[in-house]
Every structure is written in C-alpha cells, then in structure tokens.
Amino acid sequence: MTPNPNQNLKPNPNPNPTMKWSPTLRLPSEELPVLSEVDVAVVGGGPSGAAAAIAAARNGARTLLVEQRGFLGGMGTLALVPAFCPFTDKEKPVVRGIGLELMERMKRSCRPAYYEEYRDQLDWVPIDAEVLKRVYDEAVLESGASVLFHTFVGQVLLNGDRNAVEGLVLVNKSGRSVVKARYVVDASGDADVAALAGAPFQKGGESGELQPGTMCYLLAGVDRGRFKQYLADSGDTGQIPKAVRLAQDNGHLPPGRREVSGFAWISDSLVGVNFGHVFGIDGTKAEDLTRAAVEGRKLVRTQVEFLRSCVPGFENAHLVSTGEQIGIRETRRIVGDYRLVQDDFTSMRSFPDDIARNSYFIDIHMATSKESMDMRHLPPGRSHGVPYRALLPQGLGNLWVAGRAASADRVVQGSLRVMPNCFAMGQAAGTAAALCAADGGTSREVDVKRLQRLLMEQGAWLGEMNGRCESHG
C-alpha cells in the first residue's frame, strides 16, 4: 500500500478567507534532555543581552547567554551598523556602566591610530566589528556567565498558572534540549520569548507600518583625505546630501532618504557605511529577512557604483563585507507595566523607578520612499527616565524584556532602540534578575531602591535626582 503523505495532516480553521489556507501537522510528543539548570537565562547576545548576562553573573547568578549566531554584538557586529549612537546628552555621558565599559574596551583594543583619534569621543564612535566581537567574548566569559552560540529558542515552557517561564526549548546542531531557568531576560530585540510565552505586544504604527531595514557595509581602499578635500571644495557635508540628491534626481540612486545616514571611519582607508533603506520588512518573519538580504545586497552594489563614480576619495573603494543580516530598527514592543509615551520624552519625565536615562533623539525612519524622516531632539544636557516597569511584560512574573522591544509607544521606541540605551536596560534587567535569584520572588517584588543603588555602585548613571552626578573619566 502506498503511504499517503497527507494522512497526518488536518485542516486548519481559517477565519480569514482572503488568506491562503495552510495545512498543519501534529508532531508526536517527545522527551527532551535537560541541558542545564540556571538561575538566569539571557536570550539574545546583542548589547542588551551581553550587558544583562555580565550584570547577572557579576552579581552572583548562574547565568547562560543563548545567541543564534556565532558571535555577540547584535546589530553592531551582525548587521555592521558602523557606529555607536551617542552615549552623552552633549554635555555628559548619560549611559555609563557596562555599556561604556565595553565601548572603551573596544577602543583600547583597536590599532593605536584609531585609539588616538577616538580616545576622548563618546558619540558616534566607529565600530570595528571584529575587535568588538572579541571584546564581548572576553567580557562575558570573564564575568562568569556561560555562552551557547548557534542556538535558537524554539519554544518556552510555562508553569501551570502560565504566569512564569520555567524552561526554554533550544534548537541547534546538537538537536533539541531544554534549559531550566528560574528567571529569563528576553534580549532578542524582537520580544521573541515574551511573544512565545503569550505576553501582549504591539508592532509598528496604526497601519502596521514599520521602519525600514538598512544593509550596512564596509569599504576598503578609500582615501579619506581626498574625501575631505571634496567636502571643502564642493560645500557638501559629511553625509553628502548634494551628491545623493543629484544622483537620485538623475536616476542613478533609488528614491528615499536624501543623504547617507553615516560614514564611520575606522582608518583613513576603511569606512563603515549606513546608507539607504529596504522597505516593507518585518524582522520577525524569515521570508522578509530573506527578501531584505537579497534586495539589500543589490542596493549596496548600486550605492558602491555611485560612490566610486561620483564621490572623490571613493574611486578605488572595495566592498569588503555586507551585514550578515539587514539592520532592523523596529519589530515588536511589549505591553509592559508602564508604557513610555511621547509626552514622557518631550517633558523629560523622571520616574521613581528609573533604571536608565535616555537623551537620544527621536529617530523614526520613513516606512516608504515617499515619506520623510521624523527627528526630534532634547535640549543639550537633558534626558528622560526609563522606568523599571517598562521592562516587565504583562502577565509574566519572571521575565524581563530589555532593548528595543521594551514597553514604549512607537515614537519613543524610535529613540530608545539604539545600542547605548540597550546596554543600560540590559544591565538593569540582569541585575534585577540576579537580585531575584538571590532573594526569591518575582520581577515585581524587586526592591527598586536597592536595584537603583546597586546599578549606581556598578557604574550606571540615573540622573542628578538619584544621587550621584559624578564626572566621566
């Protein structure tokens, strides 16, 4: 008898008749090996995850950091985002602690000429991705945390009341296994763990629109001196808006943002480039990420040809690498115990449970090529607070969500999403998880004043009203 390949398939009720029907397959139950039992599991090894793992381990928790790639760093290494966004409010560093420590460590690990140029710079510091990967490796392992690369979280195991995560089902080349964790920090950037656990979230704008992705890249063989001379002679600025607009008007570049987002000079002949957009990308969908990778590399080719032919200093530019993944700015945002909103940003509000400060401007990239950028700045020297409650997804008592998926409206997410802020939120989440591991209790039972004191003792800055206003250095 010929086996029927569809014999185990069953119809999937389709409430939306306009959507394509898809069959489902019921998998057999299975027993999975328990890989380890930890106090704190951190999912995602970008800035928020690295900081969370370091903080949790330094504060005594048995910590495992799970990362789907073979290195840490998130958008700064995976997507080759070429520079750290500002750590300062234009007067002083507002993001300090582990994040500032790691950036300074990267500087010291770079070539002497790089260190000499950027030693005193805290804003828009160029990222040497290969150096930064090693810095993350060393710092996380030195903290006492364990790391597992090339691993996804495919499923979460909830307790009987479905209000706490008891374990994570890991998927990697070794197969499927379980990590049992007392507490979990979701630093995936996309609230993946929170979503799997059933936590409520929002995504995009009122019409579902999302900020576009960008395929960043690295160019060698560039002449920085000749480029500077071009700027002086032409009156163009560092983001070359004159050259970009002329090329767009002539059809040599596609429509969209009318300037380069940024050049980050690692040396006088090596530059990271953040330029252009790929629209309509949902970073939580593999199909969209696949399309973005193909379209992004095609767009980079067009951009490099433009730079070689139209921008002095780039005539001999050689494309060294594009990001392994397109850079993603926005996906899910959890619905937390507090939701940061636009008025919190513009009024520079502080909260009794602040665990970080943010001074980065609202930076919402247009969802289509016909729209414009939305940028709003705070005055120099000013910032707003990030409350602990914004890290707590509703309905779950042992999970923190740190990074760009924290609880905020779309406007504030456009400011909160950058790497320095992710470091700060990650450090707070990891420290809170370690306190819970030591004392027991839920994320909402943390003594916030104790958490704030510990964060400040370990280098974080929470504003003048929270005690210390020490200078940097």
Disulfide bonds with the S-S distance in Angstrom:
none
